[in-house]
Amino acid sequence: MSREADPSHRIAADPSHRPTAVPFRQFIVKTHGRCNLACTYCYLYEGPDSGWRTRPAGASADVLDRTAARIAEHARAHALGALALVLHGGEPLLAGAGTLARFTARVRERVPAGCAVHAVVQTNGTLLTEDRLRVLADAGVRVGVSLDGGTAAHNRRRVDHAGRPSWPAASRGALLAAERFPDAYAGVLTVVDPALDPVETYESLLALRPPALDLLLPHGNWTAPPPGLTGGTGARYGDWLCAVFDRWWAAGRRETRVRLFESAVALLLGRPAAGEALGLAPFDAVVVETDGSIEQVDSLKSAYPGAAATGLDVFRHSFDEALRHPGVAARQSGADALAAQCRACPLLRVCGGGHYAHRYRAGHGFRNPSVYCADLQRFIRHAAGRLAGHLPGTGAPPATLPPVSPLPPVSPVPAGPSGPPVPPVPPIQRVPSAPSVPPLSSVPPLSPLPSPREGSAP
């Protein structure tokens, strides 16, 4: 499906609907475009968009230099007081820790005085060593690790190109960051798998001592539903999130930050929250590929080939030009870009229509409810009930939080382009906890995993 056929893009292209552009504040830079793992579910390398095959494996010095200049130009034009620099891939450490450190320093040198650059590298953890972590920590680059849980069984689908498990090296890398470089440890990113025990998964991740935890719903849409949601019925993912939320809520102390949960609570209290998963805040992230192409975020590539493309690049175009792209403008249009049933939903200001990529339906574009509509309603209402103290069982809300008004009844997803009605979902059950990860001292050092796709790490 072309961008021109997407109704939400047409809305953004109409000046009468276009809001004032919000500048980019998150710059996701692909320092390396290949990965040393071959995860069986990866939407980037196994999904519909194979554009990565025609791009260079690593970003050249020219691409990185021009990207730094464009970031500084954008920061200066919009008087940004801070920005996020996300070093991404593929597996970004294949570019070398020194390359990441030098690029980060270049961006910091070029942005205006007073603009803070918060740098983080998102890695699968298998290439983390003490030397690499020290280079990154000394350069002020924090490290986020992507895992599917805190045990070998949870990570069974995260294998290298020879089919070998990545867990021994990945868990060692995460524990090394936690124990030796805690100030540089950003946390863990995990994709929700409803086939796994939710509380066991959460508690196993706590054993890795992440300061923050991102729980992401798998990328899917109405045309290519996520696992377990064929037909758009049920709320397995919502139930999973509710179980983990209860465990997190009842802990009595903050064992770790869970961004999805903190965003939900903030939005329920009428406070702002950032991120793609919830809320109506204008999206402010942009991607630079290894060849210098300026693109929208990778998650759109799970919809159809070319969905993230803009036709722009850092050599010929500024980021302000990317802000004027119809696809970017659509994501900054708030409720105007949502389906009618989303705009009429009482959960609108909290849900925000869900993740943009999850709304796609072939022939109808992105102006649909999320394929996770029932799951989001289940989770948001459950969180609201806990916050208001209306649901029994797992603890009362802190006395410092103001009361939350009861939410109206659940709205089913209507039939038609957005899918069939969603039936009521069953109550969740708490499940037993998981064993902890062994201490770092018991995990032997591992060599980097080889990869036929991208070569070895420097």
Order of alpha helices (4+ residues) and beta strands (2+ residues): alpha-beta-alpha-alpha-beta-alpha-beta-alpha-beta-alpha-beta-alpha-beta-alpha-beta-alpha-beta-beta-beta-alpha-alpha-alpha-alpha-alpha
